[in-house]
């Protein structure tokens, strides 16, 4: 044994552990050799050596697992490979080898997507992915797209991570290429494809809309806006709404004009499908550009035409689009007043007479945003709250969501608050519904109700009351 410098030895052993954990096993082995040259018997050194050997063994078996998995698609082998990936102790060469095998292989199930996404989540994985993107961004995108949504998510994370790129100019150019290819994927049929593309588009616009909005053509924007159709799932519509909002924020007047043209051109046709898309797009305008949206909404006869459609249309999707537009428009004071004046009666009739639970829930939500209309001030609020308590138990995520949102508004009113707080059956049903729900939107509305019901002003003594009066 050589005469060891304790501080130097401790530093080397610490480096071995750090390099092993980071997956740089080659460098870890070199540093470990230097440490053992100073002291072969150090306990911490032996522990670091054992960890290094175990890591080497696991990486060797990891590559073997990946080879077997891509050959026969064994689920059990795939799970073992995924577990080894998540341990993170993989060298850059092993990560690159595994990613290459997974990208070259034919479809071997969802585990292929999970393993590849986990590899991309490693720093070495992002480094290798950048090499592939710089070599051929289009080909790399196509291969990742075929593998699945998680891998595309890893691609977007890598493209947005400026720290792992040597050149911001290169990163920005590749980001634009990826964004353009995602826009071309929007017409692809199938819910999963649309949702994957929209989620990636929304993520990119959320962080770099100022640069990327230039790539959004009229046709591309129309495809995004078409995804707002009420027949689509909440997930797809929420991603389309986020993408639209970020585009409008960054594109300024150009975006407003494109959106107005989209709405007005479709309204002018008076075809049901066009009206649904127009009203869905108009709903997305209000949170982002309320002034421009209000100007469109208050166009002469626009609100009256909405009322006529509610009364006469046989299309459930069209009625839903109209009601969602009225709900969105309540964010703006002038629009809210116009709705209260021209729509309150038909909304109340919809709640009381409609056989469609979705229409009733949405109409109740609009009335709740308006405040109490004349007839409801005369005693109809009890009936409305009772109706909403039944609607939250009805099947259908959208019906429940709108009913809960409506009760969230109503529960701040003293009379409704008392009724809800004293209804043990309703509270039990609400808690059970929230416990079983995977929807963040529904959870937020339900927790808002519970918060409103449990917030009371503190009880004050007579002396304390005198002090604050």
Order of alpha helices (4+ residues) and beta strands (2+ residues): alpha-alpha-alpha-alpha-alpha-alpha-alpha-alpha-alpha-alpha-alpha-alpha-alpha-alpha-alpha-alpha-alpha-alpha-alpha-alpha-alpha-alpha-alpha-alpha-alpha-alpha-alpha
